[in-house]
Amino acid sequence: MSPFRPAGAVYGTLMNFRSEHEALGARMHEAPYKAPPKAPVLYVKPANTWCAPGEAIVIPQGVEEVEVGATLAMVMAAPGVVGGWVLVNDVSLPHASFFRPAVKQRCFDRSLGLGETAAPVDDPAALALEVRVNGELRQTVRFDALVRPPAQLLADVSEFMTLGEGELLMLGCEAQRPRVRAGDTVELSAPGLGVLRHTVEQEAA
């Protein structure tokens, strides 16, 4: 597997798992939007969120639990060209609103665990990504239940923005996500992509 380091923006994708649509149900048809999104819904994980393998995910003061967003990200080799895939733990504060950008809930320091290696994946839809907390299997994420499969997601995003070399685009997260607290250890693993492991710490006062 080739060495990987972030070399550009990291984008997350909302509402790309069918389970997210099912969880929201009729609310997706209420004001102000009155319909499911017709284009990819993206957000940015800026550099302050990046957390290298082995570093601790940090829970902000006053917060007891965070959600583990286990997913895969495509690493761009050039515009429109995927150079490899990397494990990602997109940690967020629990929140219910999808009408407003959840910057506070998604962009706190050290909230994006990134795998240290990127590797080719023949068929991301065939991968099973396992999430373990303190050694216990808590979730298996399968990427055959996406609203937009990887190639379609990249094509649709590329219609309105260019993803350059070294930038990342995440596939999205399941609606139900394991919650963790300070003192927990989280492990993400998928065949061919290794293991991404982090401890969880409380932010110092």
N, C-alpha and C positions, 0 to 999 in steps of 0.2 A: 504494500500500500504506500502511496506517495505521501510525503509530509504535507500537512495542511496548516495554513495560518490564514485568518481573515484578512482580506486585502480589498475591502470595499464595504458597501452597505449590506446589512442583513435584513431581509424582509420576511415578515410572517404573513400567513394567509388565514383569514377568518371564513367561517361558513363553507368550508370545503369538504367536510365530512357529512354524510347523510344524517348521522346521529345528531348533529347540531341543528339541522332543519327539523328533525323529528322532535327534539327537545323544546324548541320554540313554538312549534305547532302553529296555532291560529294567530299568535302574536306577530308572526312575520307578515301578516296581511293587514295589520293595524297601522294607523297613522304614526309617524309621518311618511313611511315608505310604501305601505299598502301592498307590498309584493316582495318575494325573495329577490336578492340581488341578481342583476343580470350580467354583471362583470365581476372579476375577482375583487375581493375586499382585502386590502393590504394594510399593514402597519410596519413600523420600523423599530428594530431593536438596536439603539445606538451603541457606540463603543463602550460606554460606561457600564453596559449590561453584560458584556462578554466575560465569561468565566472559563478559564482553561481547565483541562482535565486534572483532577486531583485538588483543585482549589475548592474552597467552601462556597456554596450558595448562601447568601446572607439574607435573613428575614428582617425587614425594617422594624424599627422600634414600634411598640404598640400593636404588633400583628402576631398572632399565635400560629397560624398555619398558612402555607402557600400551596398552590396547585402545581403538580408536575405535568408539563405539556410535552409528552414524548412524541417526537416526530423525526422525519428525515428532511434534510435540506439538499437541494441541488447546488453544486458549486460551479459557477460559470467559468468556462475556459475562454470564451469570447462571446460577443452578443449572439444569442440564439443557440449556443453550443454548450452542452453540459459536459464538464470535465470530470465529474465524480460526485459522490454522495457522502454525506457526513451525518452522524448522529447528533441530535440536538435535544436539549432539555430546556424548553421554553417556559420558564417558571413565571407565574403570575399570582397576584393577590385575588382571592375569590371575589367575583363581582357578577352582577346579574344584567346590568344595562348593556345593550348593544347599540343604543341610539347615539351615544357620544364616544369619541375616541378615548380609550382607557389608558391614557398615557401614564397616570400615577400608578395604575395597577400592573402595567406591563414593563415600564422602563426604569424601575428602581435598580440601583447598583448591583452588579453580580447576579443578575437574574436570567442569564442565558448561558447554559452549559453547552460548550462546543467540543465535539470530538477532535482529537489531535491528528487524525488521519482521514483523508478522503480516498474513496475507492470506487471503481466502476461497479454499477449494479445493472445486470441485464434486464431485470423486470422488477421495479420497485413494488408493483402491485402484488407480487408473490411473496414479499418479505413479511415476516412476523417480528415485530419489535417488542421485546419483553421488558417490563418495568418491575424491578425488585426494590422493596424498601426493607432495609435491615435483613436482607437475605430472603424475604418472602415475596413470591410472585404476586403482584398486585394488579397487573394489567398486561394484556397482549393486544397490541395495536396492529391492525391489518389494513393495508393500503389498497385493498380492492373495493373499498366502500367510499371512494371519493366522488364528489360531485364533478370535479374536473380532474381527470387523471393527469399525471405529470406532464406529458407532451402537450395536452390541451391547455393546462394551466400556464405553461411557459409561453405558448403561442398567444393566449389571450392577454397575458401581461405585456408581452412584447408589442402588442398593438398600440399601447399608450405610453410605454417607457422602455428605455434600453437598459438591459442588465449587462454590466461590463465584467471583464475578467476579474475573478476573485470575489465577486459578489455572490450572496447566498439568497435562495428563495425556498422557504419552508413550504411543505405540503399542507400543513394545518394540523390540528389536534382534535382528538375525539371530544365529544360533549362531556362525558364523565371522565374526570381526571383524579388520580390519587392525590390525597393531601398529606403533607409532611410537616414536621415540626423540628425545632432546634434539637440536635442530638441524633437525628436520623441519618442514615446513609442510603443514597439513591443510586441504583445501577440501571443503565439502559444498555441493551445488547441486541444485536441483529446479525445474522450470518454474513460474514465477509466484512463487517464494519467494526468488529471488536466490541469493547465494553467502555462505556462512558460512566465514570463513577465520581460522585460528589458527596461530601458530608454537608450537613445543613447547620448553620450557626445563626444565633441571634445577633443583630447589630449591637455594637457596644453603645452604652449610654453616653 
